[in-house]
Amino acid sequence: MTVVVIGGGVVGASATYQLARQGVEVTLVDAELEGRATSAGAGIICPWSSRQHNQDWYRLAAAGADYYTQLRRHLAEDGETDFGYRQVGALQLTTDEEVDAAFATVRQRAAGSEIAGAVEVIGGPAVRALHPLVRHDGPAIRIPGAARLDGRQLREALWSAARSRGATIALGRARIRAGDAVEGIELDGEFISADAVIDASGVWSPQLLEPLGLHSPVSAMRGQIVHLELPGADTRDWPMILPISDHYLLSFDDRIVVGATREAGAGFDHRLTAAGLHEVLSEALRVAPGLGDAGFLEARVGFRPVSPDNEPLLGVAPQLAGLIIANGLGANGLMMGPYVGSVAAALAVGRDPGVDLAPYDPFR
């Protein structure tokens, strides 16, 4: 059997890797377009604190977090041992009025996870002891099993491991060729036959599917994110900070990442903007005034693929045999992406992925 995966972000890279592990002849095609979400996103693995209460969404998010245990083991077997993944824990900042309800939700969710750990409520002094730059006098929910990772490093690890398992990786813009069923793709004038094609092309899916007479409801949400440095500070084990807003702070070995904007009307404009950077930095400094002395390293822009109802798009295309859609993860691509890629890989070879996909019908 032969499979082509279109889109080399974390979803497509994971699907390719899992297919290669199974001995499937697989080709990954990536167009290397500006604004790829995987290259810009912050890697927050913490579904338990999400304000999203839709159970279908949470089911995939929780499975995505748990899936990292298996993925890390598989990648280590193939020599890929470091992609910035580290369980540093998370502090969900809250208020005296909201802490009880928030803690009840987090505790209930964490009880169903093997990796979330024992959650607890801590006060402002304990928050500052764990993260010295943060100013917060109210309560916070500590989630010890929360992890962070580097999206670029994860993608490179998946690409490398897939290659070592025999996958082919090609660069360029693919076009799907199909009759009554998928026949393969055309890439730079060359035809590559395939029994199945996985569309993991993110925000570019509408352009890919339109020639087939199919409509992808995915749209682009721009996110701007800033990387800062604190020379001399040991930030490796600082927990993630999840404020009351949609912003966040992540600490890595050599940097602190703050973000991010959620801009639904920016289209494919991958510029950094003054308003976007102002929003990100203002919120970061409000929560962590100690960042005032941090140095500016870089800023990144990514287009998150979102669906109209913010639910993932995952499943086979009933209109075209052999086409699998894996898309629409929004701002949670790095948390859900590897698991969603593994589900797409199972569908491509006709295997039951072990999850009810009806709520995620890509053409609902």
N, C-alpha and C positions, 0 to 999 in steps of 0.2 A: 504493500500500500504506500502511496505517496501523498504527502500533505504539504500545502504552501500556507505559510502564516504571513499576513500582511500587517506590518507595524511592529517595530522593534523595541517599543517601550516595555514596561515590566509585565504587562499582560501577555503580549505576543512573545516576549523572551521566555517567560515561564512556560507557555504552551509548547514552544519549540523545544525547550529543555526536556520537558516531560515526555514528549513524543520521541526524542532522540534516546532517552533512557529506555524506552520500550522497544527500541530497534526499528522504529518507523523511519522511512526515508522522508526527511523533512527539509524544506528550504524556508528560511526566514528572509523576508524582503523589507528593507527599511529605506524610506526616502530621505532621512536626515533633514527634516524640515525644521525651520525655526519655530520655537515655541512648544517643543515636545514637553508634555506634562511631567514625565518621569525625570527629565533632566533638571527640572526646576523645583519640584515639590519637596516639601519637608516630609520625612519619613516618620510619621507618628503612628505607632501601633498601640492604640488604646481605645477599643470600641466601647468599653464599659462606661466611659464618662460622656458618651455622645448625647446630645440633646435630641437626636433623631429617635422618635419612639415607634416608628413603623417596624413591626416585627419581621417583615420580610427583609427589609434593609438590614436590620440588626443580625439576622441569621447569617447573612453572607459576611458581614463585618466580623462577627465573632469567629466564624469558621476561618476567615482570613488571618486573624491574629493567631489562632491555634496552629494553623498550617505552617507557620514559620519554624516550628519545632522540627517537623519532617523535612522541610526545605533545607534548613541549615545542615541537617545530617546528610542529606543527599549531596549538597554542594561540597561538604567537607570530604566526602568519598571521592569527589572529582577534583580535589586539590584547591577548592575555593573556600577559604576559611575566614575571610574578612571582607565584609561589605558595610562596615559601620554599625552593624546590629549590636545593640547593648541594652539590657534591661536596667535602665537607670531610674525607673519609677516616674510617676507623674503626680503633680499637685494640682488638683482642680480647685481653683479659688472660688469661694462662694460667700454668702452673707449669713448672718444670724437668722434671718427670716427664711432663707431657702435651704439651709444646710440639711435639715432633717429629711425633707422630701428627696433632695439630690442624693444624699447618702443611702437612703432606702433603695433607690433605683440602682446605684452603683453596686451596692452590696448584693442585691438580688442577681444582677448580671454576673458579677465576679464569682458567685457561688457555682455557676455553671461552667467555669473555665478552670483548666488545670494550671494555667500560667499567671492568672491575675494576681494571686497572692491574697493575703489578709488585708483588706482595706480598713482604713481607720480615719477618724476625724482628728485633726491636729489644729493647734492655735497659731496665731501670728508669730510668736517667738520661735516655735519649732519650724515654721516655714522659712524664716530668715536663717535659721541654723543650717537648713538643708540647701538653701539657695541664697547666698549673702547679698545678692543684688536686688532682691525683690522686696518691695514695700507693701505689706498686706497685713492689716491688723485683725481681720476677721478670721473665720474658720476656713479650713481647706480639707479636701478629701485626698488622702494619700493612697495611691494605687501602686504598690511595689512592683507588680509584674509588667507595667507599661514599658515599652521599648521604643527606641528610635533607630533609624538607619539612614544611610546615604543612598538616594535613588540612583545616582549615576554609577556608584560602585556596585550596587545590586544588579543593574542592567549589564554591566561589563562582566560580572561574575557569571550571570546566566548565559550570556553570549559565549564566554570562554568555555564553560562547562558543556554547553550544547555542541560546540565545535569538537571538543574532545570526544564526544559521543557520536560524532559522524554527521552532525547537521551542517548544512550549507547556509552561509549568510551572504546575501547579495544586496547591493545598494542601488536604489533607483525607484522610480514611480511605476507601480504595477497596475495593470488593467486586467480585470477578470474576464475570461472568455467562457461563455456558457451557451448551451442549447437548452434542452429540457433539463439538464443537470450541469453542474460545474464541470468544465473540461480542463481548466488550468488557468494560467496567467500569461500575459505578454509583458516582457520586461526588456526595454531597449531593443525592440525588434525581434527578440528571441521568445519562442513559445516554450513554457515549462508546463508539462502536463501534471495534473493532480487529480486524485480521487476526491479530495476535500480541500476547501480553502477556509481558513479562519480569518475573519475580518477583525483585527485588533488595531485598526488605524486611528482610533481616537476621534478627534474633531474633524478629521478629513474623511470620515466614513461617508457622508452624503455625496461627496465627489466621486468616491469609489463605486457606490451602489447605484447612482442615478443612471448610468448607461445601461444597467440591467433592468431598468424600470422599477427599481425598489427605492423606497423613501426611508432614509435614516432620520429619526427625529433628534439626533444629537446636535447640540449647539456648543459654542465655545464660551467658557467663563475664564477670563484672564485673571491670573494671580501674579502679583509682584511680591518678591521676597528678598530680604536683605541679610547679608552675612557680615558679621562683625568679629573683631578679634580683641582679646584682652591679654596682651603680652605679660607673661609671668604668672598668670592665674591658671590653676589646675582645674579645668572645667569638665574633665572627663566624666565624672560621676554626678554632676549636678542634675537634678530631676527636670523633666519637662514641666513647663508652667502653662496651664490652661486657664486663662482668665475667664471672667464672666462673658466677655465678648467672644467673637469668633477668631481672635488672634491667638498667638502662641509664642513661646520661647523654647528653643531646643539647644542644648549644649553638647558639642562634640569635643574631641581631643584638642582641636586647634581653632575652634570658632564657636560663635553663638549665632544661631539662625533665628530670625524674627520675621513674622509674617502673619497673615498675608491678605492681600486684597481679594475681593470677590466681585469681579466686574463682568456683568452679564452682557453689556452692550458694546464691548470693545472689538468684536469681530476677530479678524486675524492680525490686528495691529499689535506687533510684539515689542513695541517700544516701552521703555521705562518712562513713567511720567512723574512730574513734580508732585501732583496730587496723590498719586499712589505711594510714592516714597514717603511723603509727609504723613500719610495715614499710618503706614507701617511703623515708622520711627516714633511718631507721637504716641501711639498705643504702647509700644515697647518701653518707652521712657516713663510713661505713666505707671506701668506695672513694676518696672525695674529701673528706678532712677540711677542706680549704679552703672548702668550702661552708658551714661553720659561721657565717660572717659574712654569708651571703646573705640577702636579704629575701624574704619570702613574697609572691608575687603572687596566685596562685590555685591551686585544685585542681579537677580534672575527673573525671567518672565516665562510663564508656562500657560498653556491653554487647557483647562480641565474640560473633558467631555461630559456634558450633563444632559440628562433626558428631561422631558417636560415635567415629569412627576418626581424627579430626583431618585428614581429607582434604577438599578443597573439594567442593562440590556444584555441578556445572555440566553442563548439557545440556538436551535437550528432554524433556518429560514424555511418555512413551509412552502413558499413559492418557488424555491430553487433547491433541488436536492444537492447535498454536498457542501452547502454554504453554512458556516457557523458564525454567529455574531457574538463578540465579547467586548462590551463597550459600556459607556455611560456611568463610570464610577465616580465622576465628579471630583471632589476634593479628597477622596479616600482611595485613590488609585494605588498607593504604595501599601496601604493596609489590606485591601481586598485583592489587589492585582495578581500576586502569585497563585492564590487559590483559584481565582476566576480563570486564570490561564490553564490551570490543571483541569478544571471542569471542561473548558473548551477542547482541550486535548482529548479527553475521554469521549466527548461527543464526536470528534473527528474520526475516531476509529470505531464508532458504534458501540461504545461501552457505556453502561449506566453510571452516571457520575455520582449517584447516591444522594442527590438533592432534588427536591421538587422545583422544577424550573418554570412552572406555570406563571408565578407572579412576575417573572423577569422577561416575559415574552418580548423579544426585540421589536416586534411590529404591533404591539398592543395599542 
